[in-house]
Amino acid sequence: MVVPSFARKNQNLEACLKRKVLFLCETNGLHSPIAEALLARIDSEHFEAMSAGTSRGRLHPLAVEVMQEVGIDLTGKIPRRVQELADQKVDYVITLDESARTYPNSQHAETIHWKVDDPVAISSEPEKQLRAFRMVRDQIAQRLRLFVIVNVRPHVPSASAKSFAASAR
C-alpha cells in the first residue's frame, strides 16, 4: 500500500506536535517503564513517552506482572540508561525516585519531581510486594491523568473565561 505524500507529511506534523516526556528513575526497571507505558495508554495523541534510568538495571518481574493485569505487556522492554537518550529533545523530565532527582537536566526541559514509593523496600514478602507494585502503578496512573489534564487543556481566552465565570454564578 502506498501512502500519499500529504498523509506522510500529516503524520510527521503530528509527531512534531506531540510533547515528549522522559520518565527517569534509578534503573529503568521499576517506576519509569510503568509510567512510560501508562502515559502511552492514557494519551498517546498528545504525548510521546520514553523512559530511562540513571544506571542500567533489570526490569523487575513484578512490574511486568502488574502491568499485565491492566493489559500492558512490558516483557519486551529493555531498560535504557539516560545517556542513550542524550540526542532526544524532550519537553518534560519526570523523576520518580530520589536518585533520578539529582540527575542534571541538560535539555532545559521542564523538570517535575514525583515522590513514588519503592515497592521493593516495602516488604520481603512476595504478596506484600505485589500489592505495593499495584499501589505504585495506580498512584502513577492517577498522577499521569492529572498531568494530562493540566498539560492538554485548551487555552481559554480571558473574555471567554470571564463570561464562563459569570454564567457559573
C-alpha positions in Angstrom: 0.0 0.0 0.0 1.4 3.4 -1.0 0.8 6.2 1.5 0.2 9.6 -0.2 2.8 12.3 0.5 0.3 14.6 2.2 -0.6 11.8 4.6 3.1 11.2 5.4 3.5 15.0 6.0 0.5 15.0 8.3 1.9 12.1 10.3 5.3 13.9 10.6 3.5 17.0 11.7 1.5 15.1 14.3 4.7 13.6 15.7 6.3 17.0 15.9 3.3 18.4 17.8 3.5 15.7 20.5 5.2 16.7 23.7 8.0 14.4 24.7 8.1 13.1 28.2 11.1 11.4 29.7 10.4 9.3 32.9 13.6 8.9 34.9 14.4 6.5 37.8 17.5 4.8 39.0 17.5 1.6 37.0 14.7 1.9 34.5 13.4 -1.3 36.0 10.6 -0.2 38.3 8.8 3.1 38.1 9.8 4.6 34.8 8.8 1.8 32.5 5.4 1.6 34.3 5.0 5.4 33.8 6.1 5.3 30.1 3.6 2.5 29.3 0.7 4.2 31.2 1.2 7.5 29.6 1.2 5.8 26.2 -2.1 4.3 27.0 -3.7 7.3 28.7 -2.8 9.9 26.0 -0.6 8.9 23.0 -2.3 11.6 20.9 -0.6 14.5 22.7 2.5 12.9 24.3 5.4 10.7 23.3 6.6 8.8 26.4 10.1 7.4 26.9 11.9 6.1 30.0 15.4 5.6 31.2 17.5 5.1 34.3 20.5 6.9 35.7 22.1 3.4 35.7 21.3 0.2 33.9 19.2 -2.3 35.7 16.8 -5.1 35.1 13.1 -4.9 34.6 11.5 -6.2 37.8 9.2 -9.2 37.2 6.5 -7.7 39.5 6.5 -4.6 37.3 5.8 -6.8 34.3 3.1 -8.7 36.3 1.1 -5.7 37.5 1.2 -4.1 34.0 -0.1 -7.4 32.5 -3.0 -7.1 34.9 -4.1 -4.0 33.1 -3.4 -5.3 29.7 0.0 -3.8 29.0 2.9 -6.1 28.0 6.3 -5.0 29.3 8.1 -8.3 28.5 10.0 -6.9 25.5 11.0 -3.7 27.4 14.8 -3.3 27.6 15.9 -0.9 30.3 18.0 2.0 29.0 20.4 4.5 30.6 19.6 8.1 30.2 22.8 8.7 28.3 21.3 6.6 25.5 18.7 9.3 25.0 21.1 12.2 25.0 20.2 13.2 21.5 16.5 13.2 22.2 14.9 16.6 22.8 12.2 16.3 25.5 9.7 18.8 26.9 9.3 17.2 30.3 11.5 15.2 32.6 9.6 13.5 35.3 11.8 11.9 38.0 10.3 9.1 40.0 12.8 8.4 42.8 15.5 10.3 44.7 18.5 9.1 42.7 17.0 10.4 39.5 16.1 13.7 41.2 19.7 14.8 41.3 20.3 14.0 37.6 21.3 17.2 35.8 18.8 18.2 33.2 20.9 19.3 30.2 17.8 19.5 27.9 16.3 22.6 29.5 13.0 20.7 29.7 10.5 21.3 32.5 11.5 19.0 35.3 8.9 17.6 37.6 9.8 15.5 40.7 7.3 12.9 41.8 7.9 11.0 45.1 6.8 7.5 44.4 7.2 4.6 46.9 9.8 1.9 46.3 7.7 -1.2 46.2 10.7 -3.5 46.7 11.5 -1.8 50.0 8.0 -2.2 51.4 8.5 -5.9 52.3 10.4 -9.0 51.5 7.1 -11.0 51.4 6.1 -11.6 47.7 2.4 -10.9 48.3 3.0 -7.6 50.1 5.5 -6.6 47.3 2.9 -7.4 44.7 0.3 -5.2 46.5 2.9 -2.5 46.7 3.6 -2.7 43.0 -0.1 -2.4 42.3 -0.4 0.7 44.5 2.6 2.3 42.8 1.1 1.5 39.3 -2.2 3.1 40.4 -0.5 6.1 42.0 1.5 6.8 38.8 -1.7 6.4 36.7 -3.6 8.9 38.8 -0.7 11.4 38.6 -0.5 10.9 34.8 -4.2 11.6 34.4 -3.8 14.9 36.2 -0.6 15.7 34.3 -2.5 15.1 31.0 -5.5 17.3 32.2 -3.2 20.1 33.2 -0.9 20.0 30.1 -3.5 19.4 27.4 -6.4 21.6 28.3 -7.1 24.2 25.6 -6.2 27.8 26.1 -9.3 29.8 27.2 -9.2 33.5 26.1 -9.8 35.8 29.0 -13.1 37.2 27.6 -14.5 33.6 27.4 -13.2 32.9 30.9 -15.0 36.0 32.3 -18.2 35.1 30.6 -17.9 31.5 31.9 -17.3 32.7 35.4 -20.3 35.0 35.2 -22.6 32.2 34.0 -21.4 29.9 36.7 -22.8 32.2 39.4 
